[in-house]
């Protein structure tokens, strides 16, 4: 399946705002891929499919994870919005015939991250945060510039801001996000 075919399917499956966000992530991932010497088409495909399960009902996300033997944490059960990454990995393979393990893994970890992420993992995680339609995050202009200078430092700054934001809200924080920050904080230069 090529990018155009997938875009047509996604346009039907996602709401308008999610589809626009998805296009932004796809193009941002392509820009980062060019900057860091990663295959552009693979980055575009990961960006295009990263939220493919986002608009599915919670039960369907849970069922996809169960059918594909994907472990779901307590925090993900409490906050089913987090399930879309793991369910999206399964859906990308099942519905869109993606077999590339790097693309599938990047989709799986694009929400919480994980320690020592691969290049595509970081590209997708960062593209999701900085795509042009995003405008709510603090220090967004700084982080957008940093994305094209140092991916590891950019990861650290995004994770810092994310944890700061989540700690001010009700609900649990996925331990994977904290563990990821603990790994990337070694790259943080801001005090």
Secondary structure, 3 states (H helix, E strand, C coil): CCHHHHHHHHHHHCCHHHHHHHHHHHHHHHHHHHHHCCCHHHHHHHHHHCCCCCCCCHHHHHHHHHHCCCCCCHHHHHCHHHHHHHHHHHHHHHCCCCCCHHHHHHHHHCCCCCCCCCHHHHHHHHHHHHCCCCCCCCCHHHHHHHHCCCHHHHHHHHHHHHHHHHHCCCCCCCHHHHHHHHHHHHHCCCC
